[in-house]
Amino acid sequence: DIDECVAESHNCSFNETCFNIQGGFRCLSLECPENYRKSGDTRCERLPCNENKECQSLPLRITYYHLSFPTNIQVPTDIFRMGPSNAVPGDKILLSIISGNQEGFFTTKKVNNHSGIVVMQRQITEPRDLLLTIQMQLSRRGTVNTFIAKLFIFVSAQL
């Protein structure tokens, strides 16, 4: 595998990030949705809501992740862990896949009250690109906040 990103032999634009995968690369760009601002290379933070109730129900943060693995990966296998950056006693989380799992390749599993994992439960036999949206609802001291992880999964041909 040649890392086109390091070799600078990719054709990604100035506004895109090169992500190396087995046998190739992907050009990725991060655009934050309305009511969010970029806060780092892979994160969008919700803007202050004031009294807007609709805004207050939006996720506090949307973070983007990029994963790459071959078609012959063993299943079941844990591919992603999610939890609050600082756990507080009494925290409870609910992790769910809200889009991108129409074929049932993935599921979520609770590890404890402040951590959950995404598990690949079915083999992906063909190279393909998938986008999973994972939602974590964090219940802390009577308040529930929502966080979103967008997992770009690039499955490449086995070695």
C-alpha positions, 0 to 999 in steps of 0.5 A: 500500500502506498500512502498517497496522503504522505506522498502527496500524490492525491488530488484532494483540494485545499479544503479537503483532508486526504485519508489513506485506505488500503489500495487508495485514498479518500478526500474528505471535507468537514462541513458543519450543519446550520447552528454549528461551528467548526471547533477542530479538524473533526468536530462541530459544536452547537452555537448558543441557543438562547431561548430557542427550544428547537435549538436546545434539542439539537446535539451539543457536539457532532464529531467525525471519525474515519475508520478503515479495515479489510473485508476479511476482518473477524466478527464480532469485533469492537470498532468504536467506543463512545462515552463522555470525555469526563465521566461523573458518578451517576452518569448514564448513557444510551448509545444507538445507531440512528442511520447507516445500518440498513443491512445490519452489519453493526450493533451497539453494546453497553460497557457500563454507565458511561461507555458503550461500543459499536460492534461489527456483527456481520462480515462485510464481504465487498469493498465499500464506503459506509457512513454510520451515525451514532447517537449518545444520550448522556443523562447527568444530574437530571439533564439529558444531552445528545452527542453525535459521532459520524463514522466514515467506514472504508472497507477495502479488499483483503490483503 
